[in-house]
């Protein structure tokens, strides 16, 4: 599925990543675990295509990705700050990633309903995102990323802005949802307990 070969990156002559090799099978969740400055987010950005100047190769199903633009990779991204659109409803946020797909209005509506059920937010579609709790916002962000059926899901400290008790609850739900979708995922965190709760594989950076 996902292969990283000899990935290295330097900033101002200082090595950030050096000769990273990883292989992640279809449906597996790999966690990049490390402190601030360890290079975990840099590696995620390289996989996403947001960091073009690096050495080595990123392959998905044997396909080199270096020359594939970000918007053509078909990846889903979930961020710590949720990155939801405040002027859109919950349903409109989830539907956003479907706008570029050749789907009928009915198909889009059905997919949004399916995703909201998956993340346990049925009936929330018409709400403004400003009315949601932090945990609910993160579920909407996850639903939006999964709606287009991404080839790879990437999560950058997705629970980092939530309190410890809520993180403990949501991390198990996140794993269950990702596994239910059978999507390969790269998950970044600095929290060791979170890493081992969510991941099949842990790469310590």
C-alpha positions as CSV (number, residue, x, y, z in Angstrom):
1,X,0.0,0.0,0.0
2,X,2.1,2.9,1.3
3,X,5.9,2.7,1.0
4,X,8.5,5.3,2.0
5,X,12.0,4.7,0.7
6,X,15.1,6.5,2.0
7,X,13.2,9.6,2.9
8,X,15.5,12.4,4.1
9,X,15.0,16.1,4.7
10,X,17.2,19.0,5.7
11,X,16.5,22.5,6.8
12,X,19.4,25.0,6.7
13,X,21.8,22.2,6.5
14,X,20.4,20.4,9.6
15,X,18.9,16.9,9.2
16,X,15.3,16.6,10.1
17,X,14.7,13.2,8.6
18,X,17.3,10.7,7.7
19,X,16.9,7.6,5.5
20,X,13.3,6.8,6.6
21,X,11.9,3.5,5.3
22,X,8.3,2.4,6.1
23,X,5.8,0.0,4.7
24,X,2.1,0.2,5.6
25,X,-0.4,-2.4,4.4
26,X,-3.9,-1.7,3.2
27,X,-6.2,-1.0,6.2
28,X,-3.4,-0.5,8.7
29,X,-3.0,2.5,11.0
30,X,0.6,3.7,11.5
31,X,1.3,6.3,14.1
32,X,4.3,8.6,13.9
33,X,5.2,9.2,17.5
34,X,7.6,11.8,18.7
35,X,8.2,15.1,20.5
36,X,8.1,18.5,18.9
37,X,10.9,18.9,16.4
38,X,11.2,15.1,15.8
39,X,10.2,15.4,12.2
40,X,6.9,13.6,12.4
41,X,4.8,16.4,10.9
42,X,7.4,17.0,8.3
43,X,7.1,13.3,7.2
44,X,3.4,13.6,7.1
45,X,3.7,16.7,4.9
46,X,6.0,14.8,2.6
47,X,3.5,12.0,2.2
48,X,0.7,14.5,1.6
49,X,2.7,16.3,-1.1
50,X,3.0,19.5,0.9
51,X,6.8,19.3,1.2
52,X,8.2,18.9,-2.4
53,X,11.9,19.3,-1.7
54,X,13.1,16.1,-0.1
55,X,15.1,13.1,-1.1
56,X,13.8,9.6,-1.4
57,X,10.5,8.1,-2.7
58,X,6.9,7.9,-1.6
59,X,4.8,5.2,-3.3
60,X,1.2,4.3,-3.1
61,X,0.3,0.9,-4.5
62,X,3.6,1.0,-6.3
63,X,2.9,4.4,-7.9
64,X,5.5,7.1,-7.3
65,X,3.9,10.2,-5.9
66,X,6.6,12.8,-6.3
67,X,5.1,14.4,-9.4
68,X,1.4,13.9,-8.4
69,X,-0.2,17.2,-7.2
70,X,-1.7,17.3,-3.8
71,X,-5.3,17.7,-5.1
72,X,-4.9,14.6,-7.3
73,X,-3.6,12.2,-4.6
74,X,-7.0,11.5,-3.2
75,X,-5.9,11.8,0.4
76,X,-8.0,12.8,3.4
77,X,-6.5,15.2,6.0
78,X,-7.7,15.8,9.6
79,X,-6.0,18.6,11.5
80,X,-5.7,19.5,15.2
81,X,-7.7,22.8,14.7
82,X,-10.5,20.9,12.8
83,X,-10.4,23.4,9.8
84,X,-14.1,23.4,9.5
85,X,-16.0,26.1,7.5
86,X,-17.8,28.3,10.1
87,X,-20.3,29.6,7.5
88,X,-21.5,26.1,6.5
89,X,-23.7,23.7,8.4
90,X,-22.5,20.3,9.6
91,X,-23.9,18.6,6.5
92,X,-22.4,21.2,4.2
93,X,-19.0,20.7,5.8
94,X,-19.2,16.9,5.3
95,X,-20.4,17.3,1.7
96,X,-17.6,19.7,0.8
97,X,-15.2,17.0,-0.3
98,X,-17.9,15.4,-2.5
99,X,-18.4,18.5,-4.6
100,X,-15.6,17.6,-7.0
101,X,-16.9,14.1,-7.5
102,X,-19.3,13.2,-10.2
103,X,-22.2,12.4,-7.9
104,X,-25.9,13.3,-8.1
105,X,-27.4,15.4,-5.3
106,X,-29.2,12.4,-4.0
107,X,-25.9,10.4,-3.9
108,X,-24.2,13.3,-2.0
109,X,-27.0,13.5,0.5
110,X,-26.9,9.7,1.1
111,X,-23.2,9.8,1.6
112,X,-23.4,12.7,4.1
113,X,-26.1,10.8,6.0
114,X,-24.0,7.7,6.0
115,X,-20.9,9.6,7.3
116,X,-22.8,11.3,10.1
117,X,-24.2,8.0,11.2
118,X,-20.7,6.6,11.2
119,X,-19.4,9.3,13.5
120,X,-22.5,9.2,15.7
121,X,-23.8,12.6,14.7
122,X,-27.1,11.6,13.1
123,X,-29.5,14.5,13.3
124,X,-26.7,17.1,13.4
125,X,-26.7,17.9,9.7
126,X,-28.5,21.3,9.9
127,X,-26.6,22.6,12.9
128,X,-24.0,25.4,12.6
129,X,-20.5,24.2,13.5
130,X,-20.3,27.0,16.1
131,X,-22.9,25.1,18.1
132,X,-20.7,22.0,18.4
133,X,-18.4,20.9,21.2
134,X,-14.7,20.2,20.5
135,X,-15.3,16.5,20.3
136,X,-18.3,16.9,17.9
137,X,-16.2,19.2,15.7
138,X,-13.5,16.6,15.4
139,X,-16.1,14.0,14.4
140,X,-17.3,16.3,11.7
141,X,-13.8,16.9,10.4
142,X,-13.3,13.1,10.3
143,X,-16.6,12.6,8.5
144,X,-15.6,15.2,5.9
145,X,-12.3,13.6,5.3
146,X,-13.8,10.1,4.9
147,X,-16.8,11.1,2.8
148,X,-14.8,11.1,-0.6
149,X,-13.4,7.6,0.2
150,X,-9.8,8.7,0.4
151,X,-7.0,6.4,-0.7
152,X,-5.1,7.4,2.4
153,X,-6.2,9.2,5.6
154,X,-3.7,11.4,7.4
155,X,-4.4,12.8,10.9
156,X,-2.1,15.5,12.3
157,X,-2.5,15.6,16.1
158,X,-6.3,15.3,15.6
159,X,-7.1,15.2,19.3
160,X,-4.4,17.7,20.4
161,X,-6.8,20.5,21.2
162,X,-9.2,18.4,23.4
163,X,-8.9,17.7,27.1
164,X,-7.3,14.5,28.3
165,X,-10.6,12.7,29.3
166,X,-12.2,13.4,25.9
167,X,-9.1,12.3,24.1
168,X,-9.2,9.0,25.9
169,X,-12.8,8.4,24.7
170,X,-12.4,9.6,21.2
171,X,-9.1,7.8,20.3
172,X,-10.9,4.4,20.6
173,X,-13.8,5.7,18.5
174,X,-11.3,7.0,15.9
175,X,-9.7,3.6,15.6
176,X,-13.1,1.9,15.3
177,X,-14.3,4.2,12.6
178,X,-11.0,4.0,10.6
179,X,-11.1,0.2,10.8
180,X,-14.7,0.1,9.8
181,X,-13.9,2.1,6.7
182,X,-10.9,-0.1,5.9
183,X,-8.8,2.9,5.0
184,X,-5.0,3.1,5.5
185,X,-4.1,5.8,7.9
186,X,-1.1,7.8,9.0
187,X,-1.6,9.3,12.5
188,X,0.7,11.9,14.1
189,X,0.9,12.4,17.8
190,X,3.3,13.2,20.7
191,X,1.2,11.2,23.2
192,X,2.4,7.6,23.7
193,X,-0.8,6.3,25.2
194,X,-2.8,7.7,22.3
195,X,-0.4,6.2,19.8
196,X,-0.6,2.7,21.2
197,X,-4.4,2.9,21.6
198,X,-5.1,3.9,18.0
199,X,-2.3,2.3,15.9
200,X,-1.4,-1.1,14.5
201,X,2.2,0.1,14.0
202,X,4.1,2.8,15.8
203,X,7.1,4.5,14.3
204,X,9.1,6.3,17.1
205,X,10.6,9.5,15.6
